[in-house]
Amino acid sequence: MLLLFLFLASLHLWNIGQTNARSSSTHEFNKGLEWLTRYGYLPQPDPRAARLQTREELASAIKTMQRFAGLPTTGELDKKTLDMMNKPRCSLPDIIGTSELMRRRRRRRYALSDSIWKKTDLTWNVRSFPRASQLSQEHIRNIIYYALRAWSNASALIFREGSSEQADILVDFTQSYHQDSYPFDGPGGTLAHAFFPGEHPISGDTHFDDEEMWIYDPENNFQGRGTDLFAVAVHEFGHALGLSHSSAKESIMIPYYQGPVGLPHQYQLPLDDVMGIEQLYGKRRLGSHPDQNGPQLPPPTAPPIPDFPPYQPTYGPRLLSPDRCKAHFDAIANIRGEVFFFKEKHFWRMQPARNLVSLEPAQTLRFWNGLPQDFKAIDAVYERANDSQIVFFIGSYYWVFTDTQVNPGYPRPSSHLGLPPGTVIGAAFVWPHNGKTYLLEKDQYWRYDDQLGHVEPGYPKPVALWKGVPPDLDDVTRWNDGNTYFFKDTQYWRFTAGNVESDASYPLSTAQDWMYCQGPHTSSPSAPRRGEGGMCLCGGTSLKVAPLLAWFLAFIWALC
């Protein structure tokens, strides 16, 4: 009996491995993990704890996602699940909180116990409009007006248009990184997000990705040609009022974009959403209506919204982004306490808590204004110690930025820094031991004086000063722990404090320990040590289990 039980258990494990191998490729598997983490089904990676995640826990997260999306709960990243993950959607998480406890205990329809407005009379304002849209500003204001009225028709809430300086709910159309932790990703993907009520300046604010093609299409006559603004606005204002995502298929708060929902002036919220908003703010009072009770400012005109204008494509194809898990970054820099990883025309951004702001990269040209439009890659970046200016090196030229704006008079040739003409800097960093700036080119370096604006005499010198690293580094950066990290191809080395010799047991995997990647292309010479590496998934241990399992199956077969 014991042997039979062990055989069946082993066969079950083998079947799980075979099923998962069939259900998704390594790339799809990694994309699925990123998606589950991004939208709250798995905890965010924490490099301070080498956390082992079991296959059962991963399957449980997939099942939760499938139940939420109304899919068969297979626990596998099958085609239907991956197709749903690729649908355009809201960029806020489906599950609020990043721990297992939050996942188990969250049952309430609203986001947090204190995430409601303390009043029922709210003001709104469209602070910025799409930069390239066929919808007029008045048209957009009307759509926003009707989207809010959908919620006031079902609750005690009253909405009035106010000034941008005092409005409770500010509406913006913006792109990429825009001063919050939810960068947009261009056409498709995430569409919009809103911030829950509270006492913060950003509470209630609602942001739409300006790179989407926003249309008015209540009859769904232009399928695939754009995104209906009214449907998305109703959803996002639900968040701005305190509602989280719903798993009810008929709910407007389902996280995936489902297409137009009909004529705005005739639209009524589904029952699931009516019950949610009533629970927060109570039922609509007789005689209360957003157009009554003496509005402080005249409401926007609300005649039938004009017909959709002729279809004219506005945006070209989305710029393909590189794979962060293949590492080999062009430049890496600590800027304002955050580390930026540059690759081709994109970058990833790591916060001081060692969490990536987004698993998807942002486009460099949308963040730093003044770099050449046709550049292929950033060679080196660093933040000057004396004035916090940011210096970019591309080829034999450099640019100096104040925050995200280039300073007048740039670019300039690197020879203006006292370097030999034509020098191409491949790495630049401030050494925390002495506060000096070091500029590296292949196997040599110069020490640069930021105060004088010139390299110091007696240079260049060989990079071999730092023992244990190869020449021609990709880049070097300091971290907030006072240590310095050298990067080359897929590996990195750590230099503690002012040491000039790499710490023992390095190099390690850049993709695994900094980019939170898993898979055969992220293998590290040694496993990340506790408190230093990223979280470990069961995929990292399956290669060790497979030979033992094969041996055990052969042993059982021999007994039979």
VEXDREN-2710 file (C-alpha; in Angstrom, 1 decimal):
% VEXDREN-2710
k/r/px/py/pz
1/MET/0.0/0.0/0.0
2/LEU/2.8/2.4/0.9
3/LEU/4.5/1.8/-2.4
4/LEU/1.3/2.2/-4.3
5/PHE/0.6/5.5/-2.5
6/LEU/4.1/6.8/-3.3
7/PHE/3.7/5.7/-6.9
8/LEU/0.4/7.5/-7.2
9/ALA/1.7/10.6/-5.5
10/SER/4.8/10.6/-7.8
11/LEU/2.6/10.1/-10.9
12/HIS/0.4/13.0/-9.8
13/LEU/3.5/15.2/-9.5
14/TRP/4.7/14.1/-12.9
15/ASN/1.3/14.9/-14.4
16/ILE/1.3/18.4/-12.9
17/GLY/4.7/19.0/-14.4
18/GLN/3.6/17.7/-17.8
19/THR/0.4/19.7/-17.7
20/ASN/2.2/22.9/-16.8
21/ALA/4.8/22.3/-19.6
22/ARG/2.0/21.9/-22.1
23/SER/0.0/24.9/-20.9
24/SER/2.6/27.6/-21.4
25/SER/6.0/28.3/-22.6
26/THR/8.7/29.7/-20.3
27/HIS/8.0/33.2/-21.6
28/GLU/4.3/32.8/-21.1
29/PHE/4.9/31.4/-17.6
30/ASN/7.1/34.4/-16.6
31/LYS/4.6/36.8/-18.1
32/GLY/1.8/35.1/-16.1
33/LEU/3.8/35.4/-12.9
34/GLU/4.4/39.1/-13.6
35/TRP/0.7/39.7/-14.2
36/LEU/-0.4/37.8/-11.1
37/THR/2.0/39.9/-9.0
38/ARG/1.1/43.2/-10.6
39/TYR/-2.7/42.8/-10.0
40/GLY/-2.5/41.5/-6.4
41/TYR/-2.9/37.7/-6.7
42/LEU/0.7/37.1/-5.6
43/PRO/2.7/39.2/-3.1
44/GLN/5.2/41.7/-4.5
45/PRO/8.8/40.4/-4.7
46/ASP/10.8/41.4/-1.6
47/PRO/14.5/41.1/-2.1
48/ARG/15.0/41.1/1.7
49/ALA/13.6/37.6/2.1
50/ALA/14.5/34.6/0.0
51/ARG/10.9/33.3/0.0
52/LEU/10.1/29.9/-1.4
53/GLN/6.8/29.8/-3.2
54/THR/5.2/26.4/-3.7
55/ARG/3.5/25.2/-6.9
56/GLU/0.4/24.8/-4.8
57/GLU/0.4/28.4/-3.8
58/LEU/1.0/29.5/-7.5
59/ALA/-1.9/27.2/-8.6
60/SER/-4.1/28.8/-5.9
61/ALA/-3.3/32.3/-7.1
62/ILE/-4.2/31.3/-10.7
63/LYS/-7.5/29.7/-9.5
64/THR/-8.3/32.9/-7.6
65/MET/-7.7/34.9/-10.8
66/GLN/-9.7/32.5/-12.8
67/ARG/-12.7/32.7/-10.4
68/PHE/-12.5/36.5/-10.5
69/ALA/-12.5/36.5/-14.3
70/GLY/-15.2/33.9/-14.6
71/LEU/-13.0/31.3/-16.2
72/PRO/-12.8/27.6/-15.5
73/THR/-10.6/27.1/-12.3
74/THR/-7.9/24.9/-13.7
75/GLY/-5.1/26.4/-11.7
76/GLU/-3.0/26.4/-14.9
77/LEU/-1.8/29.2/-17.2
78/ASP/-3.9/27.8/-20.0
79/LYS/-4.9/29.6/-23.2
80/LYS/-8.1/31.1/-21.9
81/THR/-6.3/32.4/-18.8
82/LEU/-3.4/33.9/-20.9
83/ASP/-5.9/35.5/-23.3
84/MET/-7.7/37.1/-20.4
85/MET/-4.4/38.4/-19.0
86/ASN/-3.7/40.1/-22.4
87/LYS/-7.1/42.0/-22.4
88/PRO/-7.0/45.7/-21.9
89/ARG/-8.0/46.6/-18.3
90/CYS/-7.8/48.9/-15.4
91/SER/-4.3/49.2/-14.0
92/LEU/-5.3/49.0/-10.3
93/PRO/-4.9/45.6/-8.5
94/ASP/-7.9/43.3/-8.3
95/ILE/-7.0/42.4/-4.7
96/ILE/-6.0/45.1/-2.3
97/GLY/-3.0/44.2/-0.2
98/THR/0.1/42.1/-0.9
99/SER/0.0/39.4/1.7
100/GLU/-1.7/36.1/2.0
101/LEU/-3.6/37.3/5.0
102/MET/-5.2/40.1/3.0
103/ARG/-6.1/37.7/0.3
104/ARG/-7.8/35.4/2.8
105/ARG/-9.6/38.0/4.8
106/ARG/-10.8/40.5/2.2
107/ARG/-14.5/40.0/1.7
108/ARG/-15.9/43.5/1.6
109/ARG/-16.9/45.1/-1.6
110/TYR/-15.1/48.4/-0.8
111/ALA/-11.4/48.8/-0.8
112/LEU/-10.5/49.8/2.7
113/SER/-12.6/50.6/5.8
114/ASP/-11.6/54.3/5.7
115/SER/-11.6/54.7/1.9
116/ILE/-14.8/56.7/1.6
117/TRP/-15.5/60.4/1.3
118/LYS/-16.6/62.0/4.5
119/LYS/-19.1/64.0/2.5
120/THR/-21.6/63.4/-0.2
121/ASP/-21.3/66.6/-2.1
122/LEU/-18.3/66.3/-4.3
123/THR/-16.7/68.5/-7.0
124/TRP/-14.8/67.4/-10.1
125/ASN/-12.7/69.0/-12.8
126/VAL/-11.0/67.9/-16.0
127/ARG/-7.6/69.4/-15.5
128/SER/-6.0/68.1/-18.8
129/PHE/-7.4/66.8/-22.0
130/PRO/-6.1/64.3/-24.6
131/ARG/-3.3/65.9/-26.7
132/ALA/-4.4/64.1/-29.9
133/SER/-8.1/63.2/-29.8
134/GLN/-11.1/63.6/-32.1
135/LEU/-13.3/64.3/-29.1
136/SER/-13.7/68.0/-28.3
137/GLN/-13.0/69.2/-24.7
138/GLU/-16.8/70.0/-24.3
139/HIS/-17.6/66.5/-25.5
140/ILE/-15.2/64.9/-23.0
141/ARG/-16.6/67.1/-20.1
142/ASN/-20.1/65.8/-21.0
143/ILE/-18.9/62.2/-21.0
144/ILE/-17.3/62.8/-17.5
145/TYR/-20.5/64.5/-16.3
146/TYR/-22.7/61.5/-17.3
147/ALA/-20.2/59.0/-15.9
148/LEU/-20.4/60.6/-12.5
149/ARG/-24.1/61.0/-12.8
150/ALA/-24.4/57.2/-13.1
151/TRP/-23.1/56.9/-9.5
152/SER/-25.2/59.8/-8.1
153/ASN/-28.4/58.3/-9.6
154/ALA/-27.7/55.2/-7.5
155/SER/-26.7/56.8/-4.2
156/ALA/-26.9/59.9/-2.0
157/LEU/-23.9/61.5/-3.8
158/ILE/-24.1/64.8/-5.6
159/PHE/-21.4/65.9/-8.1
160/ARG/-20.7/69.5/-9.3
161/GLU/-18.0/70.8/-11.6
162/GLY/-15.5/73.0/-9.8
163/SER/-12.1/74.6/-10.2
164/SER/-9.0/72.5/-10.6
165/GLU/-7.5/74.0/-7.4
166/GLN/-10.3/72.8/-5.1
167/ALA/-12.0/69.8/-6.9
168/ASP/-12.2/66.6/-5.0
169/ILE/-11.9/64.5/-8.2
170/LEU/-9.3/65.7/-10.7
171/VAL/-9.3/64.1/-14.2
172/ASP/-6.1/64.0/-16.3
173/PHE/-5.1/62.4/-19.6
174/THR/-1.4/61.6/-19.3
175/GLN/1.3/59.3/-20.5
176/SER/3.9/56.9/-19.2
177/TYR/5.4/58.0/-15.8
178/HIS/3.3/60.9/-14.5
179/GLN/4.2/61.5/-10.8
180/ASP/2.5/58.4/-9.3
181/SER/3.3/54.7/-9.0
182/TYR/1.2/53.5/-11.9
183/PRO/3.0/54.3/-15.1
184/PHE/1.0/53.8/-18.3
185/ASP/2.2/51.4/-21.0
186/GLY/1.1/53.0/-24.3
187/PRO/-1.8/51.8/-26.5
188/GLY/-3.4/48.6/-25.2
189/GLY/-2.6/47.0/-21.8
190/THR/-3.7/49.3/-19.0
191/LEU/-6.2/52.0/-19.8
192/ALA/-6.7/54.1/-16.7
193/HIS/-6.6/54.2/-12.9
194/ALA/-8.0/56.1/-10.0
195/PHE/-7.0/56.7/-6.4
196/PHE/-9.3/55.7/-3.5
197/PRO/-10.8/58.4/-1.3
198/GLY/-8.8/59.7/1.6
199/GLU/-6.9/62.7/3.0
200/HIS/-4.1/62.6/0.5
201/PRO/-3.7/65.3/-2.2
202/ILE/-4.1/62.6/-4.9
203/SER/-7.1/60.9/-3.4
204/GLY/-10.0/60.6/-5.9
205/ASP/-7.8/61.7/-8.8
206/THR/-8.5/59.7/-12.0
207/HIS/-5.9/59.3/-14.8
208/PHE/-6.5/58.1/-18.4
209/ASP/-3.7/56.9/-20.6
210/ASP/-3.4/59.6/-23.3
211/GLU/-1.9/57.1/-25.8
212/GLU/-5.2/55.2/-26.0
213/MET/-7.6/56.1/-28.8
214/TRP/-10.5/57.4/-26.7
215/ILE/-13.8/57.4/-28.6
216/TYR/-17.5/57.8/-28.0
217/ASP/-19.1/54.6/-29.3
218/PRO/-22.3/53.8/-27.3
219/GLU/-23.6/51.5/-30.1
220/ASN/-20.3/49.6/-30.4
221/ASN/-20.1/50.3/-34.1
222/PHE/-16.3/50.7/-34.2
223/GLN/-15.1/47.5/-32.6
224/GLY/-11.4/47.3/-32.2
225/ARG/-10.9/50.9/-33.4
226/GLY/-10.7/52.6/-30.0
227/THR/-11.8/52.5/-26.3
228/ASP/-15.1/53.9/-25.2
229/LEU/-14.3/56.7/-22.8
230/PHE/-17.7/56.6/-21.0
231/ALA/-17.4/52.9/-20.0
232/VAL/-13.9/53.3/-18.7
233/ALA/-14.8/56.6/-16.8
234/VAL/-17.7/54.9/-15.0
235/HIS/-15.4/52.1/-13.9
236/GLU/-12.6/54.4/-12.7
237/PHE/-15.0/56.7/-10.8
238/GLY/-16.1/53.7/-8.9
239/HIS/-12.6/53.4/-7.6
240/ALA/-12.5/57.2/-6.9
241/LEU/-15.5/56.7/-4.7
242/GLY/-14.1/53.7/-2.8
243/LEU/-15.1/50.6/-4.7
244/SER/-12.6/47.9/-5.6
245/HIS/-12.8/45.5/-8.4
246/SER/-15.7/43.1/-8.6
247/SER/-15.8/39.5/-9.9
248/ALA/-19.5/39.8/-10.9
249/LYS/-19.7/39.4/-14.7
250/GLU/-22.4/42.1/-15.0
251/SER/-20.6/44.6/-12.8
252/ILE/-19.0/47.8/-14.3
253/MET/-16.3/47.2/-11.8
254/ILE/-15.0/44.1/-13.4
255/PRO/-11.3/44.9/-14.1
256/TYR/-11.3/44.0/-17.8
257/TYR/-12.5/46.4/-20.5
258/GLN/-15.8/44.9/-21.9
259/GLY/-16.6/47.5/-24.5
260/PRO/-19.3/50.2/-24.6
261/VAL/-22.2/50.1/-22.2
262/GLY/-24.8/52.1/-24.1
263/LEU/-26.0/55.7/-24.2
264/PRO/-24.6/57.7/-21.3
265/HIS/-27.9/59.5/-20.5
266/GLN/-29.8/56.2/-20.3
267/TYR/-27.2/54.2/-18.5
268/GLN/-28.0/52.6/-15.2
269/LEU/-25.5/50.8/-12.9
270/PRO/-25.8/47.0/-12.6
271/LEU/-27.3/45.8/-9.3
272/ASP/-24.0/44.6/-7.9
273/ASP/-22.6/48.2/-8.2
274/VAL/-25.8/49.8/-6.9
275/MET/-25.5/47.7/-3.8
276/GLY/-21.8/48.6/-3.4
277/ILE/-22.2/52.3/-3.7
278/GLU/-25.3/52.3/-1.4
279/GLN/-23.4/50.5/1.2
280/LEU/-20.8/53.3/1.2
281/TYR/-23.0/56.4/0.9
282/GLY/-26.6/55.4/1.4
283/LYS/-29.5/55.4/-1.0
284/ARG/-30.4/58.4/-3.1
285/ARG/-32.6/60.8/-1.3
286/LEU/-35.9/61.8/-2.8
287/GLY/-35.6/65.1/-4.7
288/SER/-31.8/64.9/-4.7
289/HIS/-30.2/65.2/-8.2
290/PRO/-26.9/66.4/-9.4
291/ASP/-28.6/69.3/-11.2
292/GLN/-30.5/70.5/-8.2
293/ASN/-29.8/72.0/-4.8
294/GLY/-28.2/75.2/-6.1
295/PRO/-24.9/74.1/-7.7
296/GLN/-22.0/76.4/-7.0
297/LEU/-21.0/76.4/-10.6
298/PRO/-23.2/75.7/-13.6
299/PRO/-23.1/72.1/-14.6
300/PRO/-21.9/71.2/-18.1
301/THR/-24.5/71.1/-20.7
302/ALA/-26.1/67.7/-21.0
303/PRO/-27.9/67.4/-24.4
304/PRO/-27.5/64.1/-26.3
305/ILE/-23.8/63.7/-26.9
306/PRO/-23.0/64.2/-30.6
307/ASP/-22.3/61.3/-32.9
308/PHE/-18.8/59.8/-33.1
309/PRO/-16.6/61.5/-35.7
310/PRO/-15.2/59.6/-38.6
311/TYR/-12.5/57.1/-37.7
312/GLN/-9.0/58.4/-38.2
313/PRO/-6.1/56.4/-36.7
314/THR/-4.0/58.6/-34.5
315/TYR/-1.2/56.4/-33.1
316/GLY/1.3/54.1/-34.8
317/PRO/2.3/50.7/-33.5
318/ARG/3.6/50.6/-30.0
319/LEU/7.4/50.6/-29.5
320/LEU/8.5/47.0/-28.7
321/SER/10.1/46.8/-25.3
322/PRO/13.2/44.7/-24.4
323/ASP/13.1/41.7/-22.0
324/ARG/14.3/42.7/-18.6
325/CYS/15.1/39.1/-17.7
326/LYS/17.9/38.9/-20.3
327/ALA/19.7/41.6/-18.3
328/HIS/22.8/43.1/-20.1
329/PHE/21.7/46.7/-19.4
330/ASP/23.2/49.6/-21.2
331/ALA/23.4/51.9/-18.2
332/ILE/22.4/51.7/-14.5
333/ALA/22.3/54.7/-12.2
334/ASN/21.2/55.8/-8.7
335/ILE/19.1/58.9/-9.2
336/ARG/17.3/60.5/-6.2
337/GLY/17.7/57.3/-4.2
338/GLU/16.1/55.1/-6.9
339/VAL/18.0/52.9/-9.3
340/PHE/17.3/53.2/-13.0
341/PHE/18.1/50.3/-15.4
342/PHE/18.4/51.5/-19.0
343/LYS/18.2/49.1/-22.0
344/GLU/17.9/50.4/-25.6
345/LYS/15.2/53.1/-25.5
346/HIS/13.5/51.9/-22.2
347/PHE/14.2/51.8/-18.5
348/TRP/13.0/50.1/-15.4
349/ARG/12.9/51.9/-12.0
350/MET/13.6/50.4/-8.6
351/GLN/12.3/52.2/-5.5
352/PRO/14.4/52.4/-2.2
353/ALA/12.4/49.5/-0.8
354/ARG/13.9/47.4/-3.7
355/ASN/10.6/47.0/-5.5
356/LEU/10.2/47.7/-9.2
357/VAL/7.8/50.5/-9.9
358/SER/6.5/48.4/-12.8
359/LEU/7.5/45.1/-14.4
360/GLU/7.0/46.8/-17.8
361/PRO/9.6/49.4/-18.8
362/ALA/8.9/53.0/-19.6
363/GLN/10.2/54.8/-22.7
364/THR/13.3/57.0/-21.9
365/LEU/12.3/59.8/-24.3
366/ARG/9.0/60.3/-22.5
367/PHE/10.7/60.8/-19.2
368/TRP/13.8/62.9/-20.1
369/ASN/13.1/65.7/-22.5
370/GLY/16.1/66.7/-24.6
371/LEU/17.8/63.4/-25.6
372/PRO/18.2/62.8/-29.3
373/GLN/15.1/61.1/-30.8
374/ASP/17.2/58.7/-32.8
375/PHE/19.5/57.4/-30.1
376/LYS/20.0/53.6/-29.9
377/ALA/21.1/53.2/-26.3
378/ILE/22.3/55.1/-23.2
379/ASP/26.0/54.4/-22.5
380/ALA/26.2/55.8/-19.0
381/VAL/24.3/57.9/-16.5
382/TYR/25.0/59.3/-13.0
383/GLU/23.7/62.0/-10.6
384/ARG/26.3/64.6/-9.7
385/ALA/27.1/64.7/-6.0
386/ASN/27.6/68.5/-5.8
387/ASP/24.4/69.8/-7.4
388/SER/22.2/66.7/-8.1
389/GLN/22.3/67.3/-11.9
390/ILE/21.8/64.2/-14.0
391/VAL/24.5/63.4/-16.6
392/PHE/23.8/61.2/-19.7
393/PHE/26.5/59.8/-22.0
394/ILE/25.7/58.7/-25.5
395/GLY/28.6/58.1/-27.8
396/SER/31.2/60.8/-27.4
397/TYR/28.7/63.4/-26.2
398/TYR/27.0/64.1/-22.9
399/TRP/23.8/65.9/-21.7
400/VAL/23.2/67.5/-18.3
401/PHE/19.6/67.5/-16.9
402/THR/17.8/69.3/-14.2
403/ASP/15.4/66.7/-13.1
404/THR/13.8/65.6/-16.4
405/GLN/14.6/68.7/-18.5
406/VAL/17.9/69.1/-20.4
407/ASN/19.9/72.2/-19.6
408/PRO/20.5/74.8/-22.3
409/GLY/23.7/74.4/-24.3
410/TYR/23.7/70.6/-24.5
411/PRO/24.8/68.2/-25.8
412/ARG/28.6/68.8/-25.6
413/PRO/31.5/66.6/-26.6
414/SER/33.1/64.5/-23.8
415/SER/36.4/66.3/-24.5
416/HIS/34.8/69.3/-22.6
417/LEU/35.2/67.3/-19.4
418/GLY/39.0/67.0/-20.0
419/LEU/38.7/63.6/-21.7
420/PRO/40.6/62.7/-24.9
421/PRO/38.6/63.6/-28.0
422/GLY/36.2/60.8/-29.1
423/THR/36.1/59.1/-25.7
424/VAL/33.0/57.0/-25.2
425/ILE/32.2/56.6/-21.5
426/GLY/30.7/53.2/-20.7
427/ALA/30.2/53.6/-17.0
428/ALA/29.9/56.5/-14.6
429/PHE/29.4/56.5/-10.8
430/VAL/30.2/58.3/-7.6
431/TRP/32.4/56.2/-5.3
432/PRO/30.8/56.6/-1.8
433/HIS/34.1/56.0/0.0
434/ASN/35.5/59.4/-1.2
435/GLY/32.6/61.1/-3.0
436/LYS/34.6/61.3/-6.2
437/THR/33.1/60.7/-9.7
438/TYR/34.7/57.9/-11.8
439/LEU/34.3/57.7/-15.6
440/LEU/35.1/54.3/-17.2
441/GLU/36.0/53.4/-20.8
442/LYS/36.6/49.7/-21.3
443/ASP/39.7/48.9/-19.2
444/GLN/40.6/52.4/-18.0
445/TYR/39.1/55.2/-15.9
446/TRP/39.3/58.8/-15.1
447/ARG/38.6/60.5/-11.8
448/TYR/36.4/63.6/-12.3
449/ASP/36.1/66.6/-10.1
450/ASP/32.4/67.8/-10.2
451/GLN/33.3/71.0/-8.5
452/LEU/35.9/72.0/-11.0
453/GLY/34.2/70.4/-14.0
454/HIS/37.3/68.7/-15.1
455/VAL/39.1/65.3/-14.8
456/GLU/41.9/65.2/-12.3
457/PRO/45.6/65.0/-13.4
458/GLY/47.4/61.7/-13.6
459/TYR/44.6/59.8/-15.4
460/PRO/43.6/57.5/-17.0
461/LYS/44.4/54.5/-14.8
462/PRO/43.5/50.8/-15.2
463/VAL/40.1/49.5/-14.1
464/ALA/42.1/46.6/-12.5
465/LEU/42.1/48.8/-9.4
466/TRP/38.8/47.1/-8.5
467/LYS/39.7/43.5/-8.1
468/GLY/37.4/40.7/-9.2
469/VAL/35.5/42.4/-12.1
470/PRO/36.0/42.1/-15.8
471/PRO/36.9/45.0/-18.1
472/ASP/34.4/46.9/-20.3
473/LEU/31.6/47.0/-17.7
474/ASP/28.0/47.8/-18.6
475/ASP/27.8/50.2/-15.7
476/VAL/28.4/50.8/-12.0
477/THR/26.1/52.2/-9.4
478/ARG/25.9/52.7/-5.6
479/TRP/23.0/51.5/-3.6
480/ASN/21.4/53.2/-0.5
481/ASP/23.2/50.7/1.8
482/GLY/26.5/52.4/1.0
483/ASN/27.7/49.5/-1.2
484/THR/28.7/49.8/-4.9
485/TYR/27.5/47.3/-7.5
486/PHE/29.4/46.5/-10.8
487/PHE/27.3/45.1/-13.7
488/LYS/28.5/43.1/-16.8
489/ASP/26.3/41.1/-19.1
490/THR/24.0/39.0/-16.9
491/GLN/26.0/39.2/-13.7
492/TYR/26.8/41.7/-11.0
493/TRP/29.5/42.1/-8.2
494/ARG/29.2/43.9/-4.9
495/PHE/31.9/46.0/-3.3
496/THR/31.2/46.7/0.4
497/ALA/31.8/50.2/1.6
498/GLY/35.1/51.5/0.3
499/ASN/36.6/48.1/-0.5
500/VAL/38.4/47.7/-3.8
501/GLU/37.9/43.9/-3.9
502/SER/34.6/42.2/-4.8
503/ASP/32.8/40.4/-1.9
504/ALA/33.0/36.7/-1.7
505/SER/30.5/34.5/-3.6
506/TYR/30.0/37.0/-6.4
507/PRO/29.2/37.4/-9.2
508/LEU/25.4/36.7/-9.0
509/SER/22.5/36.9/-11.4
510/THR/21.3/40.4/-12.2
511/ALA/18.0/39.2/-13.7
512/GLN/17.2/37.1/-10.6
513/ASP/18.3/39.4/-7.8
514/TRP/17.4/42.8/-9.3
515/MET/14.7/42.1/-11.9
516/TYR/12.9/39.3/-10.0
517/CYS/13.0/36.9/-13.0
518/GLN/12.8/33.1/-12.9
519/GLY/13.6/30.6/-15.6
520/PRO/16.6/28.9/-17.3
521/HIS/17.9/32.2/-18.6
522/THR/18.2/33.7/-15.1
523/SER/20.4/31.0/-13.4
524/SER/22.8/32.4/-10.9
525/PRO/26.3/31.0/-10.1
526/SER/25.0/30.6/-6.5
527/ALA/21.6/31.0/-4.9
528/PRO/20.8/34.5/-3.5
529/ARG/21.6/34.7/0.2
530/ARG/19.0/35.5/2.7
531/GLY/18.3/39.2/2.8
532/GLU/20.0/39.9/-0.5
533/GLY/18.2/38.1/-3.3
534/GLY/14.8/38.1/-4.9
535/MET/12.0/35.7/-4.1
536/CYS/12.4/32.1/-5.2
537/LEU/9.7/30.3/-7.1
538/CYS/9.2/26.6/-7.3
539/GLY/10.4/26.7/-10.9
540/GLY/13.9/27.2/-9.5
541/THR/13.7/23.9/-7.7
542/SER/12.0/21.8/-10.3
543/LEU/15.3/20.9/-12.0
544/LYS/16.6/19.4/-8.8
545/VAL/13.4/17.4/-8.2
546/ALA/13.2/16.0/-11.8
547/PRO/16.2/13.6/-11.7
548/LEU/15.1/12.3/-8.3
549/LEU/11.6/11.8/-9.5
550/ALA/12.8/10.0/-12.7
551/TRP/14.9/7.7/-10.6
552/PHE/12.0/7.0/-8.2
553/LEU/9.6/6.2/-11.1
554/ALA/12.2/3.9/-12.6
555/PHE/12.6/2.2/-9.2
556/ILE/8.8/1.7/-8.8
557/TRP/8.6/0.4/-12.4
558/ALA/11.3/-2.2/-11.7
559/LEU/9.4/-3.4/-8.6
560/CYS/6.3/-3.8/-10.7
END
